[in-house]
């Protein structure tokens, strides 16, 4: 079950996307308690590190895209 804290961190991450561009451009970031607890280019590693650091099972993870990607 997803917690209230998960949703709060998710919303905070979405609202602050532009602020993350300077430091985390084109990286995955994991957010806990409205803080970036892990970042990097490998999603699996970011998720694993965030879970190890915080002990949480459900953690919002975002890709901080600079907008230059073509899909």
C-alpha positions as a Markdown table, in Angstrom:
| # | Residue | x | y | z |
|---|---|---|---|---|
| 1 | Unk | 0.0 | 0.0 | 0.0 |
| 2 | Unk | 1.3 | 3.4 | -0.9 |
| 3 | Unk | 1.6 | 5.8 | 2.1 |
| 4 | Unk | 0.6 | 9.4 | 2.5 |
| 5 | Unk | 4.3 | 10.3 | 2.7 |
| 6 | Unk | 4.8 | 8.7 | -0.8 |
| 7 | Unk | 2.1 | 10.9 | -2.3 |
| 8 | Unk | 3.5 | 14.1 | -0.6 |
| 9 | Unk | 7.0 | 13.4 | -1.9 |
| 10 | Unk | 5.6 | 12.6 | -5.4 |
| 11 | Unk | 3.7 | 15.9 | -5.5 |
| 12 | Unk | 6.7 | 17.8 | -4.2 |
| 13 | Unk | 9.0 | 16.2 | -6.8 |
| 14 | Unk | 6.6 | 17.1 | -9.6 |
| 15 | Unk | 6.3 | 20.7 | -8.4 |
| 16 | Unk | 10.1 | 21.1 | -8.2 |
| 17 | Unk | 11.1 | 19.5 | -11.4 |
| 18 | Unk | 12.6 | 22.7 | -12.8 |
| 19 | Unk | 14.8 | 23.2 | -9.7 |
| 20 | Unk | 16.3 | 19.7 | -10.2 |
| 21 | Unk | 17.5 | 20.5 | -13.7 |
| 22 | Unk | 20.6 | 22.3 | -12.6 |
| 23 | Unk | 22.0 | 19.5 | -10.5 |
| 24 | Unk | 20.3 | 16.3 | -11.8 |
| 25 | Unk | 19.9 | 16.9 | -15.5 |
| 26 | Unk | 19.1 | 13.7 | -17.4 |
| 27 | Unk | 19.3 | 11.6 | -14.2 |
| 28 | Unk | 16.9 | 9.6 | -12.1 |
| 29 | Unk | 16.2 | 10.9 | -8.6 |
| 30 | Unk | 14.6 | 9.3 | -5.6 |
| 31 | Unk | 12.8 | 11.5 | -3.1 |
| 32 | Unk | 12.0 | 10.8 | 0.6 |
| 33 | Unk | 10.8 | 13.5 | 3.0 |
| 34 | Unk | 11.0 | 16.1 | 0.3 |
| 35 | Unk | 14.7 | 15.5 | -0.2 |
| 36 | Unk | 16.7 | 13.8 | -3.0 |
| 37 | Unk | 18.2 | 10.7 | -1.3 |
| 38 | Unk | 19.7 | 9.1 | -4.4 |
| 39 | Unk | 20.5 | 10.1 | -8.0 |
| 40 | Unk | 22.1 | 8.7 | -11.1 |
| 41 | Unk | 21.8 | 7.4 | -14.6 |
| 42 | Unk | 20.8 | 3.8 | -13.7 |
| 43 | Unk | 17.2 | 3.5 | -12.4 |
| 44 | Unk | 17.8 | 0.2 | -10.7 |
| 45 | Unk | 20.8 | 1.5 | -8.8 |
| 46 | Unk | 18.9 | 4.7 | -7.7 |
| 47 | Unk | 16.0 | 2.7 | -6.4 |
| 48 | Unk | 18.2 | 0.2 | -4.6 |
| 49 | Unk | 20.3 | 2.9 | -3.0 |
| 50 | Unk | 17.2 | 4.9 | -1.9 |
| 51 | Unk | 15.7 | 1.8 | -0.3 |
| 52 | Unk | 18.9 | 0.9 | 1.5 |
| 53 | Unk | 19.3 | 4.5 | 2.8 |
| 54 | Unk | 15.8 | 4.9 | 4.0 |
| 55 | Unk | 14.3 | 1.5 | 4.7 |
| 56 | Unk | 11.2 | 2.4 | 2.7 |
| 57 | Unk | 9.7 | 0.1 | 0.2 |
| 58 | Unk | 7.8 | 2.6 | -1.9 |
| 59 | Unk | 9.8 | 5.7 | -3.0 |
| 60 | Unk | 8.9 | 8.2 | -5.8 |
| 61 | Unk | 11.5 | 8.2 | -8.5 |
| 62 | Unk | 11.6 | 10.7 | -11.3 |
| 63 | Unk | 13.7 | 11.2 | -14.5 |
| 64 | Unk | 14.8 | 14.8 | -14.6 |
| 65 | Unk | 14.7 | 15.3 | -18.4 |
| 66 | Unk | 16.2 | 18.4 | -19.9 |
| 67 | Unk | 13.7 | 18.4 | -22.8 |
| 68 | Unk | 16.2 | 17.5 | -25.5 |
| 69 | Unk | 15.3 | 13.8 | -25.8 |
| 70 | Unk | 13.5 | 12.5 | -28.9 |
| 71 | Unk | 11.2 | 9.6 | -28.5 |
